[in-house]
C-alpha cells in the first residue's frame, strides 16, 4: 500500500550522450528504465511527477512536466518537481538507477531532516519542499552541483546498498545492473522456495559471483554470475561439500546452511547456494592470525575424501585466456603479450619444483578472510583445489608464513609472482565489473612489470 503524504519525483533525463541513446527508453528486464522507475515510485508514493524536457520528445507512457530551464542538470528537474508537489516530503529518483528498491526510498523518506541521501551522494534522495529556498537561488546563479547544497541543508546520510545505487551511464553498466538484478531475483526465489522470508536483499559483493544477504534472515546467497565456463553446479556442490567437511572438524570458516539446505539450487537459470551470515568487524585480519587460520583450515581438509581439481588446471585456463588476443579487451596488446609470457614462464618454473601437494583453499587472500566477533572466518571455497602448500600461502602477507615452517622459501617467492600473474589475468578478463577488480588488474600487472 502506498505511503500517504509522499511525492515521488522521477528525473527522466535527456539525450544520454554517454549511453548513446535516451536512457529512459533503454530496456531492462522487459520494461524501459523509465517504466521501472515509475513503478518503483508507485509502491511508496501517493503522488508521482515525472520531470524532463518536453523538447526531447521521449515516448513515455506517462506525462512529463517540463523543467522550464535552459540548463541540463538534475537540479533543474528537482526544483520543478518540488514546486509542483502536493506533499511537503518528496523522494527524487533518477531514471538511471534501476536497482533502487522501494525499501531504499522508504528509508530515505523516513530519515528526517530537510534532506536525506545515501552515502554515495545527493540522488536518489528525500527532500522537503522547504529546500526550494536554498535550491532556487543556486539554479539562478548557475551553481548546479546539488552536492554543495547538502552542506548547508539539514542533511541526513544513510548507508544503503552501494550496488543498488549505481548509475547506468553506459551499455556495459546496463548489462551489469541486469546481471545483478537477475542474481538477486534468483536468490530471493531460491530462499522463498524454502520458506525464508526476504524483505530487503542486499548485495554484499560482486567481484566474481554475486553475494546477496537475504535480509532479515541470517543467510547469504552465493549466485553464480561468473564468466567462467565451468560446470557451476558441480563447482558449487564441491564448495559446499568441502566447507561442510571442514566445519565439522572445527575449521574457522563461515559454514553452509543446514536449514534451508545449502544447495546448490537452480532458479532463473542461475545456480545458488546458501551460507550463514556473520557480523563482520572493520579492518583486515592480522598476518599472524591469517597464517594460523590457514593452518587450521589445511588441517581440517587434509583428509577430504573426494577428488579435487589440480591447481594446474586453473593456471592452464588462465594461460589460454591471456594467450587469446580478444579475451581481455581493456588490456593493451603489449601488456597482454607481456602478461602471457610472464605467466607461461612462472608456471613452468613452479612446476619444475615438483612440490608435494595437498588440499587447498585455492584463493585464501585477506578479502576471503572475515574479521568476526568469533575470530577470523574463511569464505569463498569455489576455488578449492589440490596443489603445493606454497600456492595458498602466497596469497597472504609474508608474516603469515611463520605458521608453515615446512614451506620452501624459494617456492613461496615464485608462487607469489605466479599468483599475481593469475589474478591479473582474471581481473583484466572481467575489467569493469567492479572498482576493486579494476584496481587489482592494474596493481598486479604493475608489480609483475616491476619484478621482471
C-alpha positions as CSV (number, residue, x, y, z in Angstrom):
1,X,0.0,0.0,0.0
2,X,1.4,3.4,-0.9
3,X,2.5,5.7,1.9
4,X,0.4,8.8,2.3
5,X,1.9,12.3,2.1
6,X,4.8,11.4,-0.1
7,X,5.5,12.7,-3.6
8,X,7.8,10.8,-6.0
9,X,9.8,12.8,-8.5
10,X,11.2,11.0,-11.4
11,X,14.0,12.7,-13.3
12,X,13.7,11.2,-16.8
13,X,17.0,12.6,-18.2
14,X,17.6,13.6,-21.7
15,X,19.8,12.7,-24.7
16,X,22.1,10.5,-22.7
17,X,25.2,11.0,-24.9
18,X,27.4,8.7,-22.9
19,X,24.8,5.9,-23.2
20,X,24.3,6.5,-26.9
21,X,20.5,6.9,-26.8
22,X,18.0,8.1,-24.2
23,X,18.5,6.1,-21.1
24,X,14.8,6.4,-20.1
25,X,13.9,4.2,-23.1
26,X,16.6,1.5,-22.6
27,X,15.2,-1.9,-22.0
28,X,15.7,-3.5,-18.6
29,X,14.1,-6.9,-17.6
30,X,11.2,-6.5,-20.1
31,X,10.5,-2.8,-19.5
32,X,12.1,0.5,-20.0
33,X,14.2,2.2,-17.3
34,X,11.5,4.9,-17.1
35,X,8.7,2.3,-16.7
36,X,10.7,0.5,-13.9
37,X,11.4,3.7,-12.0
38,X,7.8,4.9,-12.4
39,X,6.6,1.6,-11.0
40,X,9.1,1.8,-8.1
41,X,7.8,5.2,-7.1
42,X,4.2,4.0,-7.2
43,X,4.9,1.4,-4.5
44,X,5.9,4.1,-1.9
45,X,4.3,7.4,-3.1
46,X,0.7,8.6,-3.3
47,X,1.7,11.2,-6.0
48,X,4.2,10.9,-8.8
49,X,5.7,13.6,-11.1
50,X,8.0,12.9,-14.0
51,X,10.2,15.8,-14.9
52,X,12.3,16.4,-18.0
53,X,12.3,18.5,-21.2
54,X,9.4,18.2,-23.5
55,X,11.6,19.2,-26.4
56,X,13.3,15.7,-26.0
57,X,10.0,14.2,-27.2
58,X,10.5,10.9,-25.3
59,X,7.8,8.3,-26.0
60,X,6.9,7.6,-22.4
61,X,3.6,6.1,-21.1
62,X,3.1,8.9,-18.6
63,X,3.0,12.7,-18.7
64,X,6.2,14.7,-18.3
65,X,6.5,18.1,-16.6
66,X,8.9,20.4,-18.4
67,X,11.5,21.6,-16.0
68,X,11.3,25.1,-17.6
69,X,15.1,25.6,-17.6
70,X,17.7,26.1,-20.3
71,X,20.3,24.0,-18.5
72,X,20.5,20.3,-18.3
73,X,21.1,19.4,-14.7
74,X,19.3,17.3,-12.1
75,X,18.9,20.4,-10.0
76,X,16.6,21.9,-12.6
77,X,14.3,18.9,-12.7
78,X,14.3,18.5,-9.0
79,X,13.3,22.1,-8.4
80,X,10.4,21.8,-11.0
81,X,9.2,18.7,-9.2
82,X,9.4,20.2,-5.7
83,X,7.4,23.2,-6.9
84,X,4.7,21.0,-8.4
85,X,4.5,18.6,-5.5
86,X,1.3,18.4,-3.4
87,X,3.2,17.0,-0.4
88,X,5.9,18.5,1.7
89,X,8.1,15.4,1.6
90,X,9.4,14.1,-1.8
91,X,11.7,11.3,-2.9
92,X,13.7,12.1,-6.0
93,X,14.7,9.2,-8.2
94,X,16.9,9.4,-11.4
95,X,15.8,7.2,-14.2
96,X,19.2,5.5,-14.5
97,X,19.3,3.7,-11.1
98,X,17.2,0.6,-11.8
99,X,18.4,-1.4,-8.8
100,X,16.9,1.1,-6.3
101,X,14.1,-0.7,-4.5
102,X,11.1,0.6,-2.6
103,X,12.6,-0.1,0.8
104,X,15.5,2.2,-0.1
105,X,13.1,5.1,-0.9
106,X,11.1,4.4,2.3
107,X,14.3,4.6,4.4
108,X,15.2,7.9,2.8
109,X,11.7,9.3,3.2
110,X,11.6,8.3,6.9
111,X,15.1,9.6,7.8
112,X,14.1,13.1,8.7
113,X,16.0,16.3,8.1
114,X,15.4,18.7,5.2
115,X,17.2,16.2,3.0
116,X,18.2,12.5,3.4
117,X,20.7,11.0,1.0
118,X,22.7,7.8,0.7
119,X,26.4,7.6,1.3
120,X,27.1,8.0,-2.4
121,X,25.6,11.4,-2.9
122,X,22.5,13.5,-3.4
123,X,20.5,11.2,-5.7
124,X,18.3,9.3,-5.1
125,X,17.2,11.3,-2.1
126,X,14.4,12.6,0.0
127,X,13.9,16.4,0.2
128,X,11.4,18.7,1.9
129,X,9.8,21.4,-0.3
130,X,11.4,23.9,2.2
131,X,14.7,23.2,0.4
132,X,13.5,25.3,-2.5
133,X,14.6,28.3,-0.6
134,X,18.2,27.1,-0.9
135,X,18.0,25.4,-4.3
136,X,16.2,28.0,-6.4
137,X,18.9,30.7,-6.0
138,X,21.5,28.2,-6.9
139,X,19.8,27.5,-10.2
140,X,19.5,31.2,-11.0
141,X,23.3,31.7,-10.3
142,X,24.4,28.6,-12.2
143,X,25.5,26.8,-9.0
144,X,24.2,23.4,-10.3
145,X,26.1,21.0,-8.0
146,X,23.4,19.5,-5.8
147,X,26.1,18.1,-3.5
148,X,27.2,21.6,-2.5
149,X,23.7,22.4,-1.4
150,X,23.6,19.5,1.0
151,X,26.3,21.1,3.1
152,X,24.0,24.0,4.1
153,X,20.8,21.9,4.4
154,X,19.9,19.8,7.5
155,X,21.0,16.6,5.7
156,X,20.9,13.0,7.0
157,X,23.2,10.4,5.4
158,X,22.1,6.8,5.2
159,X,24.2,3.8,4.4
160,X,22.4,1.9,1.7
161,X,23.3,-0.9,-0.7
162,X,26.0,0.7,-2.9
163,X,25.3,-1.7,-5.8
164,X,21.7,-0.7,-5.8
165,X,22.7,3.0,-6.1
166,X,24.9,2.5,-9.1
167,X,24.1,4.7,-12.1
168,X,23.6,3.2,-15.6
169,X,25.8,5.5,-17.7
170,X,26.9,3.1,-20.5
171,X,25.5,-0.1,-22.1
172,X,28.1,-2.0,-20.0
173,X,26.6,-0.5,-16.9
174,X,23.2,-1.6,-18.0
175,X,24.4,-5.2,-18.6
176,X,26.0,-5.3,-15.1
177,X,22.8,-3.9,-13.5
178,X,20.7,-6.5,-15.4
179,X,23.0,-9.3,-14.2
180,X,22.8,-8.1,-10.6
181,X,19.0,-7.8,-10.7
182,X,18.8,-11.3,-12.1
183,X,21.1,-12.6,-9.3
184,X,19.0,-11.0,-6.6
185,X,15.8,-12.4,-8.1
186,X,17.3,-15.9,-8.2
187,X,18.5,-15.6,-4.6
188,X,15.1,-14.4,-3.4
189,X,13.2,-17.2,-5.3
190,X,15.5,-19.9,-4.0
191,X,15.1,-18.6,-0.4
192,X,11.4,-18.3,-0.6
193,X,11.0,-21.8,-2.1
194,X,12.4,-23.0,1.2
195,X,10.3,-20.8,3.5
196,X,12.7,-18.0,4.1
197,X,11.2,-14.5,4.4
198,X,13.2,-12.0,2.4
199,X,12.4,-8.3,2.8
200,X,15.5,-6.3,1.9
201,X,18.0,-8.3,-0.1
202,X,21.4,-6.5,-0.2
203,X,24.3,-7.2,-2.5
204,X,27.5,-7.6,-0.4
205,X,29.9,-8.3,-3.2
206,X,30.0,-8.6,-6.9
207,X,33.6,-9.2,-7.9
208,X,33.2,-12.6,-9.4
209,X,29.9,-14.2,-8.3
210,X,27.1,-12.1,-6.8
211,X,26.8,-12.4,-3.0
212,X,23.4,-11.4,-1.5
213,X,22.4,-11.0,2.1
214,X,18.8,-12.2,2.3
215,X,17.8,-9.7,5.0
216,X,16.4,-10.0,7.6
217,X,17.3,-13.7,7.5
218,X,20.8,-14.5,8.7
219,X,21.5,-16.1,5.3
220,X,23.8,-15.2,2.5
221,X,23.2,-16.5,-1.1
222,X,26.1,-17.1,-3.5
223,X,24.8,-16.7,-7.0
224,X,26.9,-17.9,-9.9
225,X,27.3,-14.9,-12.2
226,X,31.0,-15.5,-13.1
227,X,32.0,-15.5,-16.7
228,X,33.8,-18.8,-16.2
229,X,32.6,-21.5,-18.5
230,X,32.6,-24.4,-16.0
231,X,30.0,-26.7,-14.5
232,X,28.5,-24.3,-12.0
233,X,26.5,-26.9,-10.1
234,X,29.5,-29.2,-9.7
235,X,31.7,-26.3,-8.6
236,X,29.2,-25.2,-6.0
237,X,28.4,-28.7,-4.9
238,X,32.2,-29.3,-4.3
239,X,32.4,-25.9,-2.5
240,X,29.6,-26.8,-0.1
241,X,31.0,-30.3,0.5
242,X,34.5,-29.1,1.3
243,X,33.2,-26.3,3.6
244,X,30.8,-28.7,5.4
245,X,33.6,-31.2,5.9
246,X,35.9,-28.5,7.3
247,X,33.3,-27.0,9.5
248,X,32.5,-30.4,11.1
249,X,36.2,-30.6,12.1
250,X,36.2,-27.1,13.7
251,X,37.8,-25.1,10.9
252,X,37.5,-21.3,11.2
253,X,35.1,-20.7,8.3
254,X,31.6,-19.4,7.5
255,X,29.6,-22.6,7.1
256,X,26.9,-23.5,4.6
257,X,23.4,-23.5,6.0
258,X,21.6,-26.6,7.2
259,X,18.2,-25.1,7.1
260,X,17.4,-24.2,4.3
261,X,19.6,-26.8,2.6
262,X,22.8,-25.2,1.3
263,X,22.2,-26.5,-2.2
264,X,23.2,-26.0,-5.0
265,X,19.8,-24.8,-6.1
266,X,18.8,-23.5,-9.6
267,X,16.5,-20.6,-10.1
268,X,16.2,-18.1,-13.0
269,X,18.8,-20.2,-14.8
270,X,21.4,-19.4,-12.1
271,X,23.0,-21.7,-9.5
272,X,22.6,-20.6,-5.9
273,X,24.0,-21.8,-2.6
274,X,23.2,-20.7,1.0
275,X,25.7,-19.7,3.7
276,X,25.3,-18.5,7.3
277,X,25.5,-14.7,7.7
278,X,28.1,-13.5,10.2
279,X,28.7,-10.0,11.5
280,X,32.0,-8.6,10.1
281,X,34.3,-6.3,12.1
282,X,36.1,-3.5,10.2
283,X,39.7,-3.9,9.1
284,X,41.8,-6.8,7.9
285,X,42.9,-9.9,9.9
286,X,46.5,-9.6,11.1
287,X,49.0,-11.6,9.2
288,X,49.9,-14.0,12.0
289,X,46.2,-14.6,12.7
290,X,45.7,-15.3,9.0
291,X,48.6,-17.8,9.0
292,X,47.1,-19.7,12.0
293,X,43.6,-19.7,10.3
294,X,45.1,-21.1,7.1
295,X,46.9,-23.8,9.1
296,X,43.7,-24.7,10.9
297,X,41.8,-24.9,7.6
298,X,44.5,-27.1,5.9
299,X,44.4,-29.4,8.9
300,X,40.7,-29.7,8.6
301,X,40.6,-30.5,4.9
302,X,43.8,-32.7,4.8
303,X,41.7,-35.9,4.8
304,X,38.9,-34.7,2.5
305,X,37.7,-37.9,0.9
306,X,36.8,-36.8,-2.6
307,X,39.0,-35.7,-5.5
308,X,39.8,-32.0,-6.0
309,X,40.8,-30.4,-9.3
310,X,44.6,-29.7,-9.5
311,X,45.6,-26.0,-9.3
312,X,47.4,-26.6,-12.7
313,X,44.0,-26.7,-14.4
314,X,43.3,-23.2,-13.3
315,X,46.7,-22.0,-14.5
316,X,46.2,-23.7,-17.8
317,X,42.8,-21.9,-18.2
318,X,44.4,-18.6,-17.3
319,X,47.1,-19.1,-19.9
320,X,44.5,-19.9,-22.6
321,X,42.6,-16.7,-21.7
322,X,45.6,-14.4,-21.9
323,X,47.0,-16.1,-25.0
324,X,43.8,-15.1,-26.8
325,X,44.2,-11.6,-28.2
326,X,40.5,-10.8,-27.9
327,X,39.8,-12.1,-24.4
328,X,40.8,-9.0,-22.4
329,X,39.7,-6.0,-24.5
330,X,40.7,-3.4,-21.9
331,X,44.2,-4.7,-21.7
332,X,46.7,-3.0,-24.2
333,X,48.2,-5.5,-26.6
334,X,51.8,-5.1,-25.5
335,X,50.7,-5.6,-21.8
336,X,48.7,-8.7,-22.9
337,X,51.8,-10.3,-24.6
338,X,53.9,-9.4,-21.6
339,X,51.4,-11.0,-19.2
340,X,51.1,-14.1,-21.3
341,X,54.8,-14.6,-21.5
342,X,55.3,-13.9,-17.8
343,X,52.5,-16.3,-16.8
344,X,54.0,-19.1,-19.0
345,X,57.5,-18.7,-17.6
346,X,56.2,-18.6,-13.9
347,X,54.0,-21.7,-14.5
348,X,56.9,-23.7,-15.9
349,X,59.3,-22.6,-13.1
350,X,56.8,-23.6,-10.4
351,X,56.0,-26.9,-12.0
352,X,59.7,-27.8,-12.2
353,X,60.0,-27.6,-8.4
354,X,57.9,-30.8,-8.1
355,X,56.4,-29.8,-4.8
356,X,54.3,-32.1,-2.6
357,X,50.6,-31.4,-3.0
358,X,47.7,-31.2,-0.6
359,X,44.0,-29.9,-0.5
360,X,44.0,-26.1,-0.7
361,X,41.5,-23.3,-0.3
362,X,42.8,-22.1,-3.7
363,X,42.3,-18.3,-3.1
364,X,42.9,-17.5,0.6
365,X,43.6,-13.8,0.3
366,X,42.6,-11.4,3.1
367,X,39.3,-10.4,1.3
368,X,38.3,-14.1,1.8
369,X,39.0,-14.0,5.5
370,X,36.5,-12.1,7.5
371,X,37.1,-10.5,10.9
372,X,34.2,-11.6,13.1
373,X,33.5,-11.4,16.8
374,X,34.3,-15.1,17.0
375,X,37.7,-14.7,15.2
376,X,38.8,-15.0,11.6
377,X,36.5,-16.9,9.3
378,X,37.2,-18.1,5.8
379,X,34.7,-17.7,2.9
380,X,34.5,-18.5,-0.8
381,X,35.6,-22.1,-1.3
382,X,34.7,-22.3,-5.0
383,X,38.5,-22.2,-5.7
384,X,39.3,-25.4,-3.7
385,X,41.8,-27.5,-5.4
386,X,44.9,-29.7,-4.9
387,X,48.3,-28.2,-5.1
388,X,51.5,-27.1,-3.3
389,X,51.2,-25.5,0.1
390,X,53.1,-22.5,-1.2
391,X,50.3,-21.7,-3.6
392,X,47.9,-21.0,-0.8
393,X,50.5,-19.3,1.4
394,X,51.4,-16.9,-1.4
395,X,48.0,-15.2,-1.1
396,X,48.8,-13.9,2.4
397,X,51.3,-11.4,3.8
398,X,54.8,-12.6,4.4
399,X,54.4,-12.8,8.2
400,X,51.7,-15.5,7.8
401,X,54.5,-17.9,6.8
402,X,55.5,-18.4,10.4
403,X,52.7,-20.9,10.8
404,X,54.2,-23.0,8.0
405,X,57.9,-23.7,8.8
406,X,57.9,-26.5,6.2
407,X,57.2,-24.1,3.3
408,X,60.1,-23.7,0.9
409,X,61.1,-20.0,0.7
410,X,62.2,-20.2,-2.9
411,X,59.0,-21.9,-3.9
412,X,57.0,-19.3,-1.9
413,X,58.7,-16.4,-3.6
414,X,58.0,-17.9,-7.0
415,X,54.4,-18.7,-6.0
416,X,53.8,-15.0,-5.1
417,X,54.7,-13.9,-8.5
418,X,52.6,-16.7,-10.1
419,X,49.6,-15.8,-8.0
420,X,49.9,-12.2,-9.1
421,X,50.0,-13.2,-12.7
422,X,47.0,-15.4,-12.5
423,X,45.0,-12.7,-10.6
424,X,46.0,-10.1,-13.2
425,X,44.6,-12.3,-15.9
426,X,41.2,-12.9,-14.2
427,X,40.9,-9.2,-13.4
428,X,41.7,-8.0,-16.9
429,X,39.3,-10.6,-18.2
430,X,36.5,-9.1,-16.1
431,X,37.7,-5.5,-16.2
432,X,34.9,-3.0,-15.5
433,X,32.8,-5.3,-13.2
434,X,33.8,-3.5,-10.0
435,X,36.3,-0.9,-9.0
436,X,38.1,-3.4,-6.8
437,X,38.6,-5.6,-9.9
438,X,40.0,-2.8,-12.0
439,X,42.3,-1.7,-9.2
440,X,43.6,-5.2,-8.8
441,X,44.2,-5.6,-12.5
442,X,46.5,-2.5,-12.6
443,X,48.2,-3.4,-9.3
444,X,49.2,-6.9,-10.2
445,X,50.3,-6.1,-13.8
446,X,52.4,-3.2,-12.4
447,X,54.0,-5.4,-9.8
448,X,54.8,-8.0,-12.4
449,X,56.5,-5.5,-14.6
450,X,58.5,-4.2,-11.7
451,X,59.8,-7.6,-10.8
452,X,60.6,-8.7,-14.4
